[in-house]
Amino acid sequence: MIKYVLIDLDGTITDSEEGVTKCIAYALESFGIRVESLKTLRKYIGPPITWSFADAGLTPEQIEPGIQKYRERYDREGLFEARIYDGIPEMLKKLHDAGKTLILATSKPIGFAKKVMEYFKMDVLMDDLCGAGSDTERNTKAAVLEYILEKHHITDKSEALMLGDTKFDVEGANIVGLKTMGVLWGFGSRESLENEGAAYIVSTPEEAAEKIINL
């Protein structure tokens, strides 16, 4: 039986496309990398930001200043340029009422993650909020999940499930020995989730809640 549900943030709880892509573009353009369309930056929603900037063309020396430029805009306005996906509050309540322990598991720095969850009043529906410690500490999904397993003394991994929208969620869960339920309302695709080895795939928050309760 699933007792612990570890839930991704961007693309699973929040549709953060506008804020994240605008902040990435703001940072890239400060280094002369012109972004023709924000849609081209969607693939960078979810992965660790260091990977995203390296993939987008920043040199190793530019990544840290790029992160600072990103956060300059994100902390000012980007984190508010988001919305909660329809059905998410109901999903969280249903899982909570069924006795599940709900834990945020994001590779976003925990300070930003808490601000987002508090702003949208989602923090009150969760049992714990966990994220990256910094850009170099606990900065991958696998590291965040390991931290959660240790913090909550989860020794039977069959009792925990990762809920996320991209292959990075599945990859991180695979590394630590957890199963993943991939969601199709976020930024990933069925193909990428299946290829990475998601144990389950669902189309709506309602379906996710029902399936988790019955696992």
Beta strands, then each sheet from edge to edge (+ up, - down):
strand 1: 4-7
strand 2: 14-15
strand 3: 83-84
strand 4: 101-109
strand 5: 128-132
strand 6: 160-164
strand 7: 179-183
strand 8: 200-202
sheet 1: 5+ 4+ 1+ 6+ 7+ 8+
sheet 2: 2+ 3-
end
